[in-house]
Amino acid sequence: MTSTSATAPTDGEPVLAEVELLIGGMTCASCAARVEKKLNRMDGVTATVNYATEKARVAYPAGTEVADLIATVVKTGYTAQEPAPAREEEPAADDDPELSALRRRLVVSAALAVPVVLLAMVPALQFDNWQWLSLTLAAPVVVWGGLPFHRAAWTNARHGAATMDTLVSLGTLAAFGWSLWALFLGDAGMPGMRHPFELTVTRGDGASSIYLEVASGVTAFILLGRYLEARSKRRAGAALKALMELGAKDVAVLRDGREVRIPAQRLAVGDRFVVRPGEKIATDGTVVEGVSAVDASMLTGESVPVDVAAGDSVTGATVNAGGRLVVEATRVGSDTQLARMAKLVEDAQNGKAEVQRLADRVAGIFVPVVLLIAVATAGAWLGLTGDDVTAFTAGVAVLIIACPCALGLATPTALMVGTGRGAQLGILIKGPEVLESTRRIDTVVLDKTGTVTTGRMTLQEVYVAEGADEKQVLRLAGAVERASEHPVARAIALGRRGEGRTAPGGRGLRERPRTGRPRSRGGP
């Protein structure tokens, strides 16, 4: 859901509105740095772009439209749009189409690249005209498998920028182009050509050297890195989705005295709905009828249910552990406690830790520096040895191995995983600076029931009146309580099972909240 809010002015400062944008086309941390830099150059605009979440949080002044922000991102060579409201009627897809396409590209490229690498690295496998088989296998990998890198590099070049894709594209195309020249115009295409595997630098003839294993192998390897990166980001985002899925999916709303099942997101403020024992409360509201106990452990951490009656407030996604309730909705949608919890987690994921800001600054100048180093390396080897093959190999090696992905991705991904997992466990982290400050913690205080305990009650002792049979009393109590959702009742019922006999069923069982559960005697 798009969140646009206004920041109150202070001391004559202009009113700022905030918007969240989804940024597409980013392939590395330097891309995020470019988008952030362009947005921050706009008058009065303050932007933070997170590569891991692929989102931009932008504060902009009056007179600036969201369309202006999107246009600036598009001019930079990327896409931007406001998030579309989520529709619960449409189930979430089990797989991301982009992730599936990337996996397919990776599998095909790896299957073709492995034989090329083996032929080049194991001289015993080389046969007459083996180099032409390598070309046949390597060409689809470099052209089709590396197409995302080449396309992104070209787009960035048109906008006068260089990113990690520029390094990969230049390196693989240079190795592939050299190999084509050596095969068609040099001696590398001759029958009987052999490619020795050496770990030392030796002077050689460039016309007889091919680097197809470099072009195809690096392409497949970088695709593997991109796939793992995309999968880790998707899994990290799944924790936030899981938090939102804690809420009820549908609800029995009262219409003219009748219960009608509707999707929970259709509830409006003022609607009255029924919550039966064991069901989740659909949204925040006030109890208007009934007495029960509500399990709010997902919100408060307390394992013991809280007694509620008419006039008490209840929170959406908590569980009714006792009697039937009729609740009047007071907050729905993004105003609920659960939605605000999710927003807090999302804000923490979109924020940037100080170490991440440092990494982004480095990534922003990393690629141009690497290009200069690659040219300088090739020039130095050529000047010192006069060997163009050695100079070319050294220059391409610098281009290919200098990938700043880990630099820009490690911190935001760790932040996403940490905040998401914390939310699932009931720990809400306000921002990245909180996680950074944990390194200074020397004392931890655990103040919640269930933090270091299971939170489940168990029957320890049974005290009965003089002359009463303990087993008989426990058997009858277990029969009465086994249908209840209350934790004390469950403990009694489980305690009866521990005696080795099944509790008898009851007749005429009914519940009187806060007073007990009368029933007719039955069973052995």
Beta strands, then each sheet from edge to edge (+ up, - down):
strand 1: 5-7
strand 2: 16-24
strand 3: 46-50
strand 4: 55-61
strand 5: 79-81
strand 6: 250-255
strand 7: 258-263
strand 8: 272-275
strand 9: 284-289
strand 10: 292-295
strand 11: 306-308
strand 12: 313-314
strand 13: 319-320
strand 14: 325-331
sheet 1: 1+ 2- 4+ 3-
sheet 2: 1+ 2- 5+
sheet 3: 7+ 6- 8+ 14- 9+ 12-
sheet 4: 11+ 10- 13+
end
